[in-house]
């Protein structure tokens, strides 16, 4: 049941990231077409493209955490006497705590912007809906970090995506 729910949320993340990226490309293409071909500026296109980009980045960060391709500095880990497994467990625990702080701060920001509404300049969209991605993505990152650690300890899967590729090539 839990595995199916995690798989479904992973698929939803992928759909959200791909949809926001596709919409971003379409809005930017429309903006270029209208500005340079029709000589008409679209007042809303820059604002919506900024919002789509923010959503794309945050949701993609959660996807990267899920796949183990989030940026990590592993160079120094090779020189420490502690096994990588424990070192990455400590690093991920720190990452989870940081994400927890961001979730709380993001929820406070969303609550504040719902209590005292702030609207976007061109579209008059409540910014609370735009800011909602902050606690959402960081909560998803917490889930993905814990899921990846669990799979590493339970099934021996590598924590880093590059190690997965190296392991698959070595198996061939």
Protein Blocks (a to p, Z undefined) as FASTA:
>chain_A
ZZmmmmmmmmmmmmmmmmmmmmmmmmmmmmmmmmmmnopacfklmmmmmmmmmmmmmmmm
mmmmmnopaccdfklmmmpcbdfklmmmmmmmmmmmmmmmmmmmmmmmmmmmmmmccddf
klopafklmmmmmmmmmmmmmmmmmmmmmmmmmnopafbfklmmmmmmmmZZ
